[in-house]
Amino acid sequence: LTPGGILVLTVPYGRAHEDDFQRVYDSAGLHELLAGWTIVHSEFARPTGSVTWVPGEPSADGEDHGVALIVATPPVG
């Protein structure tokens, strides 16, 4: 990023796993990925149907999947 820039990151979010198509992050994985970054804003959404999404994190049982939107600034120095 250029000095003063911001990162806007969207990633699959839910039960952490990786397959041939994607890596899905859970809370711990996101914190590890963004270690040192300052998270300015975060939002989560989960599907409630084939075309409908609502705000909120996936269920704790890992059955649901969703997305995370993270806005962050880089580490200083």
C-alpha positions in Angstrom: 0.0 0.0 0.0 1.0 3.6 -0.5 1.7 5.5 2.7 -1.7 6.4 4.3 -3.4 3.7 2.2 -6.1 1.3 3.5 -6.7 -2.3 2.9 -10.3 -3.5 2.1 -10.4 -7.2 2.4 -13.2 -9.7 1.8 -12.7 -13.3 2.6 -14.9 -16.4 3.0 -15.6 -16.7 6.8 -16.8 -19.6 8.9 -15.3 -22.9 10.0 -11.7 -22.6 9.0 -10.7 -25.0 6.2 -9.0 -25.0 2.8 -9.9 -26.8 -0.4 -8.9 -26.6 -4.1 -11.0 -23.5 -4.5 -10.7 -21.3 -1.4 -9.4 -20.8 2.1 -12.1 -20.1 4.7 -11.1 -18.0 7.7 -12.4 -18.2 11.2 -11.8 -15.5 13.9 -8.4 -16.8 14.9 -7.3 -17.1 11.3 -8.3 -13.5 10.5 -6.4 -12.3 13.6 -3.3 -14.2 12.5 -3.6 -12.9 8.9 -3.9 -9.3 10.0 -1.4 -9.4 12.9 0.1 -6.0 13.3 -2.5 -4.3 11.2 -5.0 -1.9 12.7 -8.6 -3.0 12.0 -10.7 0.1 11.3 -13.9 -1.7 10.6 -15.2 -5.2 10.2 -18.6 -6.6 9.1 -19.8 -10.1 8.6 -22.7 -11.5 6.5 -24.2 -14.9 6.2 -26.6 -16.4 3.6 -30.3 -17.1 4.5 -31.2 -18.4 1.1 -29.8 -18.8 -2.4 -29.8 -15.0 -3.0 -30.4 -13.4 0.4 -27.6 -12.4 2.9 -28.1 -10.8 6.3 -25.6 -9.1 8.6 -24.0 -11.4 11.2 -21.5 -14.1 11.8 -22.1 -17.7 10.8 -23.4 -19.9 13.6 -21.0 -21.3 16.1 -21.7 -24.9 15.1 -19.8 -24.3 11.9 -22.7 -25.3 9.7 -23.1 -21.9 8.1 -20.6 -20.1 6.0 -20.4 -16.4 5.3 -18.1 -13.6 4.3 -16.0 -11.1 6.3 -15.3 -7.5 5.2 -12.3 -6.0 6.9 -11.0 -2.4 6.5 -7.5 -2.1 8.0 -4.4 0.2 8.0 -0.9 -1.3 7.7 1.6 -1.6 10.5 3.5 1.5 11.2 7.3 1.4 10.7 
